[in-house]
Amino acid sequence: MSQSRAPLRTGIAALGAAAFIAAFAVAPAGAATAATPTACGNLSAPSLTKVQACIASIDPAIHLKALQKIADENDGNRAATTSGYDSSVSYVAGVLEKAGWKVSYDEFDFFVSPPPTLQQTSPTAADYDSLESAGTGYGSVTGDVVAVDTALALPRDPVTSGCEAEDFAAFPEGAIALVQRGTCSFRQKALNAEAAGAVGVIIFNQGNTPDREPLFSGTLLGTPDDAPLTIPVVTTSFADGVALSAGTTATLTIEPPVNKPQVNVIAELPGKNPGNVVMAGAHLDSVAEGAGINDNGSGTAALLSAAQAFGKVTPQNTLRFAWWGAEEAGLVGSTSYVDGLAPEEIEKIALYLNFDMIASPNFVYTVYDADESSFEAPVEIPEGSEAIESLFASYFTALRLPYDDSEFNGRSDYEAFINNGIPSGGLFTGAEEVKTPQQAALWGGTAGASLDPNYHTALDTLANYSKKALYVNTGAMATALLTYAYSTESVNGVAGKKLPIPLPKPAPPAGTFVSGGGMSVPHTSNEF
């Protein structure tokens, strides 16, 4: 499918597409170290040439290498509560301080449960890997493991195990319920088991396809109003579920969480208007499985490079950048930060830009769909967010690059901001969604493969990002940040100084996603 294009304005046409792309979307040729971006210090009287030079000096790949090195030296990951996260915090803060930013650490409570244990006690002793489900109860229980309407023979689809109260009609009170993933939510299965008198619940993977066989994680909290269960609930692999179904007795233990405070890194560059703050953020933590180079080293590195480049700029509006902690555990750091702001401080934030997974190896370019032209949002989108979407769309249009909409669903660190009425927007290049032939025709890559084949795995390393997507999106990020550093009038009506970036009227999105689906970052799941 071809995408219609709006005509470029005279300024762009005169500049030439090749020169524009070279200035805004290509890796800088001369950047060699993390300290080199210096071309933005002369923007007190900005010109197009100066802005081009500023953006072209930004090289995020340097920071990706540093984050990979940190993971390599710290058990292969940078997850919250680990030495890898602590080292990531130190690295980011050190680069920011050297670049001239005022750096602070925003501490927040982070409650962590010790790993659950799942031990078979008879007929033979065995230990099984398991994961705690968000919203579980706590305690140590022992009982007979009773399988509930499971389907162990192929095709194992559909599976309705535990979905109906009737499934537990003969369930012996005081036993541990063994239910199989499929058809209904994890919460529904666990609530039915709890109501039937189960003392604990084991949810094992469905086993109908290879990707639904391993150990997996999930949540019992479908909405913010859902109450936790009162009994312990864990997930395990299909194979371990099969083993436990053979007339076993087991002990299931989940200890209550312990507070291990974490920090967000906050950096501020004072502007002439301290009452109009432009915020941008990227989560700094990885999942425990790997180094997190695309998720979210990409957003972390791009924003860090922009901070280096802008360090000598005196903006009209105050710039505040954040590297969030414990995002992978449920947006904990960003939520805590916003919840801790006084109302007058929230009022000062003109807008928030979010950069989470912007260099997926099998990428598509997407912009958060604030005007809901492709997807009806399940959240309330603050007024002014449409202007942010339009600016990003104009950037891709100027480069003659197709882009698409990403569902504005509140499933990344912008959630707390939009919940407080702060206009927001951002970029995203895809997670586990499968690329369609139409998308491959527009953006290249491999149809039938995930946009990030190594999403949330140990293979999210330096081999797992697109350099092209990284630099194109870094250019988009820098263009938006510079624009709003000088004026947020299009978003919140606060006038400033217009930055001379001649962007065209945005072309429409490519429309490659089926309505009702969309793209998201599913950091928590109550899936079937």
C-alpha positions as CSV (number, residue, x, y, z in Angstrom):
1,M,0.0,0.0,0.0
2,S,1.4,3.3,-0.9
3,Q,1.1,6.3,1.4
4,S,0.0,9.7,0.1
5,R,2.4,12.6,0.7
6,A,1.7,16.2,1.6
7,P,3.8,18.6,-0.5
8,L,6.9,19.9,1.3
9,R,7.2,23.5,2.1
10,T,9.5,25.8,0.3
11,G,12.1,25.8,3.0
12,I,12.4,22.0,2.9
13,A,12.4,21.9,-0.9
14,A,15.2,24.6,-1.0
15,L,17.2,22.7,1.5
16,G,16.9,19.4,-0.4
17,A,15.6,16.1,0.9
18,A,19.1,14.5,1.0
19,A,20.6,17.3,3.0
20,F,17.6,17.4,5.4
21,I,17.8,13.6,6.0
22,A,21.6,13.8,6.5
23,A,21.1,16.5,9.1
24,F,18.3,15.0,11.0
25,A,18.4,11.2,10.7
26,V,21.8,9.8,10.0
27,A,24.4,8.7,12.5
28,P,27.0,11.4,13.0
29,A,30.2,10.6,11.2
30,G,32.7,12.2,13.6
31,A,31.2,11.3,17.0
32,A,33.6,8.9,18.7
33,T,33.2,9.3,22.4
34,A,30.4,9.9,24.8
35,A,31.7,13.5,25.4
36,T,31.8,14.8,21.9
37,P,28.3,16.4,21.2
38,T,29.2,20.2,21.3
39,A,27.4,21.6,18.3
40,C,24.3,22.8,20.3
41,G,26.0,25.4,22.4
42,N,25.4,28.2,19.9
43,L,21.6,28.1,19.8
44,S,20.9,31.3,21.7
45,A,20.1,32.8,18.3
46,P,19.0,29.6,16.5
47,S,19.2,29.2,12.7
48,L,18.3,26.2,10.6
49,T,22.0,25.5,10.0
50,K,22.7,25.6,13.7
51,V,19.8,23.3,14.5
52,Q,21.0,20.9,11.9
53,A,24.5,20.8,13.3
54,C,23.1,20.3,16.8
55,I,21.0,17.3,15.9
56,A,23.7,15.8,13.7
57,S,26.1,15.8,16.7
58,I,24.0,13.3,18.7
59,D,25.3,9.7,18.8
60,P,23.2,7.4,21.0
61,A,25.0,4.2,19.9
62,I,27.9,5.1,22.2
63,H,25.6,4.7,25.2
64,L,24.2,1.4,24.0
65,K,27.7,0.0,24.1
66,A,28.1,1.3,27.6
67,L,24.8,-0.3,28.8
68,Q,25.8,-3.6,27.3
69,K,29.1,-3.5,29.1
70,I,27.3,-2.8,32.4
71,A,25.0,-5.8,31.8
72,D,28.0,-8.0,30.9
73,E,29.6,-7.1,34.2
74,N,26.5,-7.6,36.3
75,D,24.9,-11.0,35.7
76,G,23.7,-10.1,32.2
77,N,21.0,-7.6,33.1
78,R,20.1,-4.1,34.4
79,A,16.9,-4.9,36.2
80,A,15.6,-3.0,39.2
81,T,17.2,-3.9,42.6
82,T,20.3,-5.3,40.9
83,S,23.9,-4.1,40.7
84,G,23.3,-3.7,36.9
85,Y,20.6,-1.1,37.6
86,D,22.8,0.7,40.2
87,S,25.6,0.9,37.6
88,S,23.3,2.2,35.0
89,V,22.1,4.9,37.3
90,S,25.8,5.9,38.0
91,Y,26.6,5.9,34.4
92,V,23.7,8.1,33.3
93,A,24.2,10.5,36.2
94,G,27.9,10.8,35.4
95,V,27.3,11.7,31.8
96,L,24.7,14.2,32.7
97,E,26.8,16.0,35.3
98,K,29.7,16.2,32.9
99,A,27.3,17.7,30.3
100,G,26.3,20.5,32.7
101,W,22.9,19.3,33.9
102,K,21.6,19.5,37.5
103,V,21.1,15.9,38.5
104,S,19.0,14.6,41.3
105,Y,17.9,11.1,42.5
106,D,14.2,10.6,43.1
107,E,13.9,7.7,45.5
108,F,10.7,5.6,45.6
109,D,9.5,2.6,47.5
110,F,9.8,-0.7,45.6
111,F,8.4,-3.8,47.2
112,V,10.0,-7.1,46.0
113,S,9.0,-10.6,47.0
114,P,11.7,-13.3,47.3
115,P,11.4,-15.8,44.5
116,P,8.5,-18.3,45.1
117,T,9.2,-21.9,45.7
118,L,7.3,-24.8,44.3
119,Q,8.3,-28.2,45.7
120,Q,6.8,-31.6,45.1
121,T,6.9,-33.6,48.3
122,S,5.4,-36.9,47.0
123,P,5.5,-39.4,45.5
124,T,9.0,-38.2,45.0
125,A,10.7,-34.9,45.9
126,A,11.3,-32.4,43.1
127,D,11.7,-28.6,42.7
128,Y,10.0,-26.7,39.9
129,D,10.7,-23.2,38.5
130,S,7.8,-20.8,39.1
131,L,7.0,-17.1,39.0
132,E,4.8,-15.1,41.4
133,S,1.6,-13.7,39.8
134,A,1.0,-10.0,40.5
135,G,-2.0,-9.8,42.8
136,T,-1.2,-13.0,44.6
137,G,-1.8,-13.8,48.2
138,Y,1.1,-14.8,50.5
139,G,2.0,-17.7,52.7
140,S,3.2,-21.3,52.6
141,V,0.7,-24.0,51.8
142,T,1.0,-27.8,51.4
143,G,-1.6,-30.0,49.9
144,D,-2.6,-32.5,47.2
145,V,-2.2,-31.1,43.7
146,V,-5.6,-31.5,41.9
147,A,-5.8,-30.9,38.2
148,V,-8.9,-29.0,37.1
149,D,-10.3,-29.7,33.6
150,T,-6.9,-29.8,32.0
151,A,-6.1,-30.8,28.4
152,L,-2.8,-32.6,28.2
153,A,-3.2,-34.2,24.8
154,L,-2.8,-32.3,21.6
155,P,-4.1,-30.0,20.2
156,R,-4.7,-28.5,23.7
157,D,-6.8,-25.7,22.2
158,P,-9.2,-24.5,23.3
159,V,-8.5,-25.0,27.0
160,T,-11.2,-23.8,29.5
161,S,-9.4,-25.1,32.6
162,G,-10.8,-23.3,35.7
163,C,-12.8,-20.8,33.7
164,E,-16.2,-21.9,35.1
165,A,-17.2,-22.4,38.8
166,E,-18.6,-25.8,37.7
167,D,-15.0,-26.9,36.9
168,F,-14.5,-27.1,40.6
169,A,-17.7,-29.0,41.5
170,A,-15.7,-32.0,42.8
171,F,-12.7,-30.0,44.1
172,P,-11.5,-31.1,47.5
173,E,-11.2,-28.2,49.9
174,G,-7.7,-27.7,51.2
175,A,-6.0,-28.9,48.0
176,I,-3.8,-26.9,45.6
177,A,-5.5,-26.2,42.3
178,L,-3.6,-27.0,39.1
179,V,-5.2,-25.0,36.2
180,Q,-4.0,-24.6,32.6
181,R,-3.6,-21.4,30.7
182,G,-6.2,-20.6,28.0
183,T,-9.6,-19.0,27.1
184,C,-10.1,-16.9,30.2
185,S,-8.0,-14.6,32.4
186,F,-5.6,-15.8,35.0
187,R,-7.7,-13.9,37.6
188,Q,-10.9,-15.7,36.7
189,K,-9.2,-19.1,37.1
190,A,-7.7,-18.1,40.4
191,L,-10.9,-16.6,41.8
192,N,-12.8,-19.7,41.0
193,A,-10.2,-21.8,42.7
194,E,-10.2,-19.6,45.8
195,A,-14.0,-19.8,46.0
196,A,-13.8,-23.6,45.8
197,G,-11.6,-23.8,48.9
198,A,-8.2,-24.2,47.2
199,V,-5.3,-23.2,49.5
200,G,-3.1,-22.3,46.5
201,V,-3.1,-22.1,42.7
202,I,-0.6,-23.3,40.0
203,I,-1.3,-22.0,36.5
204,F,0.8,-23.9,33.9
205,N,1.4,-22.9,30.3
206,Q,-1.1,-24.1,27.7
207,G,1.4,-26.2,25.6
208,N,-0.5,-25.8,22.3
209,T,2.4,-24.0,20.5
210,P,6.1,-23.8,21.2
211,D,5.9,-20.3,22.6
212,R,3.2,-21.4,25.1
213,E,5.3,-24.1,26.7
214,P,8.0,-22.4,28.8
215,L,7.8,-20.8,32.2
216,F,5.8,-17.5,31.8
217,S,4.6,-14.6,33.9
218,G,1.2,-13.0,34.3
219,T,-1.0,-10.8,36.5
220,L,-4.2,-11.4,38.5
221,L,-5.0,-7.7,38.4
222,G,-7.0,-6.8,35.3
223,T,-7.9,-3.3,36.4
224,P,-6.6,-0.9,39.1
225,D,-9.6,-1.6,41.2
226,D,-9.0,-5.4,41.4
227,A,-8.3,-6.7,44.9
228,P,-5.4,-9.2,45.4
229,L,-6.3,-12.8,46.1
230,T,-5.9,-14.2,49.6
231,I,-4.1,-17.4,48.5
232,P,-0.7,-17.9,46.8
233,V,-0.7,-18.1,43.0
234,V,2.2,-19.0,40.7
235,T,2.8,-19.8,37.1
236,T,5.0,-22.6,35.7
237,S,5.8,-24.3,32.4
238,F,3.6,-26.8,30.5
239,A,6.1,-29.7,31.2
240,D,6.1,-29.0,35.0
241,G,2.4,-28.7,35.0
242,V,2.1,-32.1,33.4
243,A,4.5,-33.6,36.0
244,L,2.6,-32.1,38.9
245,S,-0.7,-33.4,37.5
246,A,0.3,-37.1,38.1
247,G,-1.1,-37.5,41.6
248,T,1.4,-35.3,43.6
249,T,1.6,-33.4,46.8
250,A,3.4,-30.1,46.9
251,T,4.4,-27.2,49.0
252,L,3.9,-23.7,47.5
253,T,5.5,-20.7,49.2
254,I,5.3,-17.0,48.5
255,E,6.8,-14.7,51.1
256,P,5.4,-11.1,51.6
257,P,7.3,-8.4,49.7
258,V,10.3,-6.5,51.2
259,N,10.9,-2.8,50.4
260,K,14.0,-2.2,48.4
261,P,14.0,1.5,47.5
262,Q,15.0,2.4,44.0
263,V,15.7,5.7,42.3
264,N,14.8,7.6,39.2
265,V,17.5,9.9,37.7
266,I,16.1,13.4,37.1
267,A,18.1,16.0,35.1
268,E,17.1,19.6,34.7
269,L,18.4,22.5,32.5
270,P,16.9,25.8,33.7
271,G,15.2,27.9,31.1
272,K,14.1,31.5,31.0
273,N,10.7,30.4,32.0
274,P,10.9,28.2,35.1
275,G,7.1,27.9,35.2
276,N,6.9,26.1,31.9
277,V,8.6,22.7,32.0
278,V,9.2,20.4,29.0
279,M,9.6,16.8,30.3
280,A,10.9,13.7,28.5
281,G,11.6,10.3,29.8
282,A,12.8,6.8,29.1
283,H,12.9,3.8,31.4
284,L,16.4,2.8,32.5
285,D,15.8,-0.7,33.8
286,S,15.8,-3.9,31.8
287,V,13.9,-7.1,32.5
288,A,15.8,-9.7,34.6
289,E,16.3,-11.9,31.5
290,G,18.7,-9.7,29.6
291,A,20.6,-6.5,29.0
292,G,17.6,-4.6,27.6
293,I,19.4,-2.9,24.7
294,N,16.3,-2.2,22.7
295,D,14.0,-2.3,25.7
296,N,14.9,0.3,26.8
297,G,18.5,1.0,26.1
298,S,17.4,2.7,22.9
299,G,15.2,5.3,24.6
300,T,17.7,5.7,27.4
301,A,20.7,6.3,25.0
302,A,18.8,8.7,22.7
303,L,17.6,10.8,25.6
304,L,21.1,10.8,27.2
305,S,22.7,11.9,23.9
306,A,20.2,14.7,23.6
307,A,21.0,15.8,27.1
308,Q,24.7,15.9,26.3
309,A,24.0,18.0,23.1
310,F,21.7,20.5,24.9
311,G,23.9,21.0,27.9
312,K,25.2,24.4,26.8
313,V,21.8,25.6,25.5
314,T,19.9,28.2,27.4
315,P,16.3,27.3,26.5
316,Q,13.2,29.5,26.7
317,N,11.4,26.7,28.7
318,T,13.0,24.6,31.4
319,L,14.0,21.1,30.3
320,R,13.6,18.2,32.6
321,F,14.6,14.7,31.5
322,A,14.0,11.5,33.5
323,W,15.3,8.0,33.4
324,W,12.7,5.9,35.2
325,G,13.3,2.9,37.5
326,A,11.2,-0.3,37.9
327,E,9.2,0.4,34.7
328,E,9.3,-3.3,33.9
329,A,7.6,-4.0,37.3
330,G,4.6,-1.9,36.4
331,L,5.6,1.7,35.8
332,V,6.6,2.0,39.4
333,G,9.2,4.8,39.2
334,S,7.3,7.2,37.0
335,T,4.0,6.7,38.8
336,S,5.7,7.4,42.2
337,Y,7.4,10.5,40.8
338,V,4.2,12.1,39.5
339,D,2.2,11.0,42.5
340,G,4.7,12.8,44.7
341,L,4.4,16.2,42.9
342,A,2.5,19.0,44.5
343,P,-0.5,20.3,42.3
344,E,1.4,23.5,41.5
345,E,4.4,21.5,40.3
346,I,2.1,19.4,38.0
347,E,0.7,22.6,36.6
348,K,4.2,23.7,35.6
349,I,4.7,20.6,33.3
350,A,3.8,21.7,29.8
351,L,4.1,18.3,28.2
352,Y,5.7,14.9,28.6
353,L,7.4,12.9,25.8
354,N,8.0,9.2,26.2
355,F,10.7,7.1,24.4
356,D,10.4,3.4,25.0
357,M,11.7,0.9,22.5
358,I,12.6,3.1,19.5
359,A,15.1,0.9,17.7
360,S,13.4,-2.5,17.3
361,P,15.4,-4.7,14.8
362,N,12.4,-5.4,12.6
363,F,11.0,-2.0,13.2
364,V,8.0,0.1,12.0
365,Y,7.9,3.8,12.8
366,T,4.9,4.7,15.0
367,V,3.7,7.7,16.8
368,Y,1.3,7.7,19.8
369,D,-2.2,8.1,18.4
370,A,-3.4,11.1,20.4
371,D,-6.1,12.2,18.0
372,E,-7.5,8.6,17.9
373,S,-7.6,8.6,14.1
374,S,-6.7,4.9,14.1
375,F,-7.5,3.6,17.6
376,E,-10.1,4.7,20.1
377,A,-8.0,5.1,23.2
378,P,-9.0,3.2,26.4
379,V,-7.7,6.2,28.4
380,E,-8.5,9.9,28.5
381,I,-6.0,11.8,26.4
382,P,-5.2,15.3,27.6
383,E,-5.8,18.3,25.3
384,G,-2.7,19.3,23.5
385,S,-1.4,15.8,22.9
386,E,-2.7,16.0,19.3
387,A,-0.2,18.8,18.6
388,I,2.7,16.5,19.8
389,E,1.5,13.7,17.5
390,S,1.3,16.2,14.6
391,L,4.9,17.4,15.2
392,F,6.3,13.9,15.1
393,A,4.2,13.0,12.0
394,S,5.5,16.2,10.3
395,Y,9.1,15.0,11.0
396,F,8.5,11.7,9.3
397,T,6.7,13.4,6.4
398,A,9.7,15.8,5.9
399,L,12.0,12.8,5.6
400,R,9.5,11.1,3.2
401,L,9.3,8.2,5.6
402,P,6.0,6.4,6.2
403,Y,4.8,6.2,9.8
404,D,1.8,4.7,11.5
405,D,-0.2,5.2,14.7
406,S,0.5,3.4,17.9
407,E,-2.4,2.9,20.2
408,F,-2.5,5.5,23.0
409,N,-3.3,3.1,25.8
410,G,-1.3,4.2,28.9
411,R,0.9,1.2,29.0
412,S,4.2,2.9,29.4
413,D,5.7,5.7,31.6
414,Y,3.4,8.4,30.2
415,E,0.4,6.9,32.0
416,A,0.9,8.8,35.2
417,F,1.3,12.1,33.2
418,I,-1.9,11.7,31.2
419,N,-3.8,10.6,34.4
420,N,-2.9,14.1,35.7
421,G,-4.0,15.9,32.6
422,I,-0.5,16.5,31.2
423,P,-0.3,16.5,27.3
424,S,1.9,13.6,26.2
425,G,3.3,11.8,23.2
426,G,6.0,9.6,22.0
427,L,7.6,7.1,19.6
428,F,7.6,3.3,19.4
429,T,9.0,0.7,17.0
430,G,7.3,-2.5,18.2
431,A,7.6,-5.4,20.5
432,E,6.3,-8.9,20.0
433,E,3.8,-7.9,17.3
434,V,4.3,-9.7,14.0
435,K,5.2,-7.6,10.9
436,T,2.8,-7.9,8.1
437,P,3.7,-8.1,4.4
438,Q,2.2,-4.6,4.0
439,Q,4.5,-3.3,6.7
440,A,7.6,-5.0,5.2
441,A,6.8,-3.3,1.9
442,L,6.8,0.1,3.6
443,W,9.6,-0.3,6.1
444,G,11.6,-3.3,5.0
445,G,12.5,-6.1,7.3
446,T,10.9,-9.5,7.6
447,A,7.2,-10.2,7.2
448,G,5.9,-12.9,9.6
449,A,8.6,-12.1,12.2
450,S,8.1,-10.1,15.4
451,L,9.0,-6.4,15.3
452,D,11.4,-7.3,18.1
453,P,12.0,-11.0,18.0
454,N,14.1,-10.9,21.2
455,Y,11.6,-8.8,23.3
456,H,12.1,-9.5,27.0
457,T,14.7,-12.2,26.4
458,A,18.5,-12.7,27.0
459,L,19.0,-11.9,23.3
460,D,18.1,-8.2,23.7
461,T,21.8,-7.3,23.2
462,L,23.8,-5.0,20.9
463,A,22.9,-7.4,18.1
464,N,19.2,-6.6,18.7
465,Y,18.6,-3.1,17.5
466,S,18.2,-1.2,14.2
467,K,20.8,1.5,13.8
468,K,18.6,3.2,11.2
469,A,15.6,3.2,13.4
470,L,17.7,4.5,16.3
471,Y,19.0,7.5,14.4
472,V,15.8,8.4,12.7
473,N,13.9,8.3,16.0
474,T,16.7,10.2,17.8
475,G,16.3,12.9,15.1
476,A,12.6,13.0,15.8
477,M,13.1,13.2,19.5
478,A,15.7,16.0,19.2
479,T,13.5,17.9,16.8
480,A,10.6,17.8,19.2
481,L,12.7,18.6,22.3
482,L,14.3,21.6,20.6
483,T,11.0,22.8,19.3
484,Y,9.4,22.7,22.7
485,A,12.4,24.0,24.5
486,Y,11.8,27.3,22.7
487,S,7.9,27.3,22.5
488,T,5.1,25.1,23.7
489,E,2.4,27.4,22.3
490,S,1.0,24.7,20.0
491,V,0.5,22.4,23.0
492,N,-0.5,24.5,26.0
493,G,-0.7,28.1,24.6
494,V,2.5,29.4,26.3
495,A,4.3,31.4,23.6
496,G,8.0,31.5,23.3
497,K,10.5,31.7,20.5
498,K,9.8,29.9,17.3
499,L,12.6,27.5,16.3
500,P,13.4,27.6,12.6
501,I,12.7,24.0,11.7
502,P,10.7,24.0,8.5
503,L,8.4,21.0,8.9
504,P,5.6,20.3,6.4
505,K,1.9,19.5,7.1
506,P,1.9,15.9,8.2
507,A,0.9,13.1,5.8
508,P,-1.7,10.6,7.2
509,P,-0.6,7.4,9.0
510,A,0.0,4.4,6.8
511,G,-3.0,2.5,8.4
512,T,-1.3,-0.9,8.6
513,F,-2.8,-2.0,11.9
514,V,-6.3,-3.5,12.2
515,S,-8.6,-1.3,14.2
516,G,-9.0,-2.5,17.8
517,G,-5.5,-3.9,17.9
518,G,-2.7,-1.4,17.8
519,M,0.8,-1.5,19.3
520,S,1.7,-1.4,22.9
521,V,4.3,-2.3,25.3
522,P,2.7,-5.1,27.3
523,H,4.8,-5.0,30.5
524,T,2.0,-6.7,32.5
525,S,-0.5,-9.2,31.2
526,N,-3.7,-10.8,32.3
527,E,-3.9,-12.6,28.9
528,F,-5.6,-15.9,28.2
